[in-house]
Amino acid sequence: MVIASVAAWLTVGLWLDDRTKVAVLLGMGAPLVVATGTWLLAERTYRRDPQALTSLMIAGFLFKLVFFGLYVTATMTLVSPSPVPFVVSFVGYFVALYLTEALLLRRLFTGTRA
């Protein structure tokens, strides 16, 4: 997840001005950190006690609900990035990273390596 996200940012950044690059980076940052952290916690929890995963995922959802609201609000008011690149980046990375996490969870649950 991390390598693909940073590679995508670096690639797209070749065609962007500095302010837009920062906005895209800010849009990528929080979803990447949170999705990576969630995945690492979920995998570790599932390997130790699969039944505990549901509670972890519910707590994680509530944390993310509050965290992302605060993150977007704070970023838009304190940093003031270019709004369109920030929002497009945030939504794009959010969707892509959580789709990746869902596919990784499916692989974890089924025990497949594909």
C-alpha positions in Angstrom: 0.0 0.0 0.0 2.7 2.5 1.0 5.0 1.9 -2.0 2.1 2.0 -4.5 0.7 5.2 -2.9 4.0 7.0 -2.8 4.9 5.9 -6.3 1.6 7.2 -7.6 2.1 10.5 -5.8 5.7 10.8 -7.3 4.4 9.9 -10.7 1.5 12.4 -10.7 3.8 15.0 -9.1 5.9 15.1 -12.2 3.1 17.1 -13.9 2.0 19.3 -11.0 3.1 22.6 -9.5 4.4 22.6 -6.0 1.2 23.8 -4.3 -0.8 21.1 -6.0 1.8 18.5 -5.1 1.4 19.4 -1.5 -2.4 19.3 -1.7 -2.2 15.8 -3.2 0.3 14.7 -0.6 -2.0 16.0 2.2 -4.9 14.2 0.6 -2.9 11.0 0.5 -1.3 11.2 3.9 -4.1 10.5 6.4 -5.8 7.7 4.4 -2.5 6.0 3.8 -1.4 6.1 7.5 -4.8 5.1 8.8 -5.4 2.3 6.3 -1.9 0.9 6.8 -2.3 1.0 10.6 -5.7 -0.6 10.4 -4.5 -3.4 8.2 -1.5 -4.1 10.5 -3.7 -4.2 13.6 -6.4 -6.3 11.8 -3.9 -8.9 10.6 -2.2 -9.1 14.0 -5.5 -9.4 15.8 -6.9 -12.0 13.4 -3.8 -14.2 13.8 -4.0 -14.0 17.6 -7.8 -14.2 18.1 -10.1 -14.1 15.1 -13.1 -13.4 17.2 -11.6 -10.1 18.5 -11.4 -8.7 15.0 -15.0 -7.6 14.9 -14.6 -5.4 18.0 -11.4 -4.0 16.7 -13.0 -3.1 13.3 -16.0 -1.4 15.1 -13.7 0.6 17.3 -11.5 1.5 14.3 -14.6 2.7 12.4 -15.6 5.0 15.2 -12.0 6.3 15.5 -11.8 6.9 11.7 -15.1 8.7 11.6 -13.9 11.3 14.1 -10.3 11.4 12.9 -11.0 12.0 9.3 -13.6 14.7 10.1 -11.0 16.5 12.2 -8.2 15.9 9.7 -10.1 17.3 6.8 -11.4 20.3 8.8 -8.0 21.1 10.3 -6.1 20.7 7.0 -8.6 22.9 5.1 -8.6 25.6 7.8 -5.0 25.6 9.0 -3.0 24.6 5.9 -5.3 25.8 3.2 -4.2 23.5 0.4 -5.7 23.9 -3.1 -9.2 22.5 -2.4 -9.9 20.5 -5.5 -6.6 18.6 -5.7 -6.8 17.9 -1.9 -10.4 16.6 -2.1 -9.8 14.5 -5.2 -6.7 13.1 -3.8 -8.3 12.4 -0.4 -11.3 10.6 -1.9 -9.3 8.7 -4.5 -6.7 7.4 -2.0 -9.4 6.7 0.6 -11.4 4.6 -1.8 -8.4 2.8 -3.3 -6.7 2.1 0.0 -9.9 0.8 1.6 -10.6 -1.4 -1.4 -7.1 -2.8 -1.1 -7.7 -3.4 2.6 -10.9 -5.2 1.9 -9.2 -7.4 -0.6 -6.4 -8.1 1.9 -9.0 -9.0 4.6 -10.7 -11.4 2.2 -7.4 -13.0 1.4 -6.7 -13.3 5.2 -10.1 -14.8 5.9 -9.9 -17.4 3.0 -6.3 -18.2 3.5 -5.5 -17.7 -0.1 -2.3 -16.1 -1.5 -3.6 -14.8 -4.8 
